[in-house]
Amino acid sequence: MTTTTPTTQRLYSLDALRGFDMFWIMGAEAIFHSMAEASPTPFWEAIAGQLTHPDWHGYTLYDNIFPLFLFLAGVATPYSVGRDLEKGTPRQQLLLRVIRRGLLLVLLGVIYNNGLVLKPLAEIRFPSVLGRIGLAYMFANIIYLYTKQMGQIIWFVALLIGYWLLLALNAAPGFPMGDMTMEGNFASYIDRLIVPGHLYKDIHDPEGLVSCIPAIGTALLGIYCGNLLKHGTMSGSRKALQMLIMGVVSLILAQAWNLVFPINKNLWTSSFVLQAGGVSLLLLSLFYYVIDVLGYRRWAFFFAIIGMNSILIYMSDGFIDWTFTAQALFTWLMQLFSEPYAAVVLATMVLLVKWGFLYFMYLKKVFLRV
């Protein structure tokens, strides 16, 4: 027997999946990399390989962490902005709130990149993960506020096709039209011209301004799923199935588009939007079905604790030396293991110390909201 989560409630699966996403970058990937170094077998090396970004073209599961977070921000939109819109809050008021949130994330991203240190403008890196989320979230929510669902779908398609044509029909000076190298592609060239400060790789920034265009599509895909889950009249099982089918179709389209427009996280290519979106849809379908439809929640508590304070734990790395704390508390445990397995123990303890901090925040009901 299946049940549907009441549409007025926050999706528990949303916090759990967001926490599962953050789980990998708050320390889980370090555990597997350490394990691959300690025991360099094909099994551990294959996992470690999936937790490493490709140099340029290509895709690994680690590439999906960033777009999944942005996708989930879109899923939450009908439950936050949409809820207030239904209550009669003026669109202009919500617009100002969305812009404030977006710009605040941009500011937090600059702080994350550079710390609270005064630097010359040329030494400041302005593009960031949080900045990309902030800008894409902001524009996707503006589209949500002022268009119906069909309009949002049209925007999604137009953004992906438009970005493809932008890169396919242009290039940096001295490079052939449609060049997709790091130096020759048109998006990186425009970033070099207009983005202040310095770029992450000097000639290119993976969170550059131009590649925010297709990232808006990632957030819009999440908004579509949020609308489906909140307003759809189908049973929970049917909703999960629809997202599953959408995910498979998205992956097929991504592979087809990859033949002419390579999957590339650095450029957030349109094929990458579909690839990452397909995996995100499959994960949301699974988490929603197991947690909100079947009602199996206990196992997800570990991840939900992370998901409820994801921005806090992400920002904390710039201000708290978690490795120092873990070593101070668990050096005795590391001494029980010989090298190189002591490194695996340390990586595990760093993750658990971070989780313990988040659990304490949860008990005290302290959450960093943006």
Secondary structure, DSSP 8 states (H G I E B T S, - for coil): ------TTS--HHHHHHHHHHHHIIIIIHHHHHHHHHHS--HHHHHHHHHTS--SSSB--GGGGHHHHHHHHHHHHHHHHHHHHHHTT--HHHHHHHHHHHHHHHHHHHHHHHH-S----GGG-B---HHHHHHHHHHHHHHHHHHS-HHHHHHHHHHHHHHHHHHHHS--STTS-TT--STTTSHHHHHHHHH--B--TTSS--TT-STTHHHHHHHHHHHHHHHHHHHH--S-HHHHHHHHHHHHHHHHHHHHHHHTTS--BTTTT-HHHHHHHHHHHHHHHHHHIIIIIIS---GGGHHHHHHHTTHHHHHHHTTT--HHHHHHHHHHHHHTTS-TTHHHHHHHHHHHHHHHHHHHHHHHTT-----
